[in-house]
Amino acid sequence: MPHCKNCQTRFDGEYCPACGQRNVDLERPIWSLIGEVVKETLELDGRAAQTVKTLFRHPGMLTDEFLAGRRRTYTPPLRLYLVISISFFVLVAWLAQSGILLEPGQDPGFDAAVQARFLTDDLPRLMFVLLPVFALLLKIVYGQRLYFDHLIFSIHLHSAAYVILPVMLLLEDLANRHLILLVLQAALLAYFITYFVLAVRRVYKSDWLGVSYKSAIVLFAYMIIVSVVIENTSTFRIIAD
């Protein structure tokens, strides 16, 4: 029977009954250890696939399930957000560095580098801070619910947005020259707006009229806040550089 490396208690199992430390054998090939770290970090055990499928097939359902206490089946909201958002910001930083996101007349050398630094250094922190701001807007229009409920909804919605937005950005340059891609980009935007309304209706159990105008208010107000924050921060970044 092995000893716990932390408190020396003898036990037979995965976790020490005295201190709770997991019994992990570190004397094995490095690739095996890396694989376990990736698996635990990304929850590559079936839950990640189920979570992503539910996120897009049933808008708002992840929030409903989490708040109802049915959490074991899905990846925790914050972990889901971190994995998706990190992937998103890495991708958009690469797009910026490649010059795909530049406006006509901008310098591919200087402006692309500034954009990439902003998307790598500043935007991830800004959007993480804006998560509770979006939740606060929801609290204003749905005051009967706890702020925590709105925060979980905000995390799930942003996670979905970070999957849809990169596809729209990849089409940005070509959409100006090909009508079919412009239509596809518009369809993705319409899908996200529809997704948002359906998610609000599921989570907040509101009628269609209430959902429509409250969703419009929240989304419009949030877009203004995000635009102002990003514009001011990016301008400061350009001046600083």
ABEGO torsion letter per residue (X at the ends): XBBBAAAGBBBBEABBAAAGBBBBBABBBAAAAAAAAAAAAAGBAGAAAAAAAAAAABBGAAAAAAAAGBAAABBBAAAAAAAAAAAAAAAAAAAAAAGAABBBGBBAAAAAAAAAAAAAAAAAAAAAAAAAAAAAAAAAABAABBAAAAAAAAAAAAAAAAAAAAAAAAAAAAAAABAAAAAAAAAAAAAAAAAAAAAAAAAAGBBAAAAAAAAAAAAAAAAAAAAAAAAAAAAAAAAAX
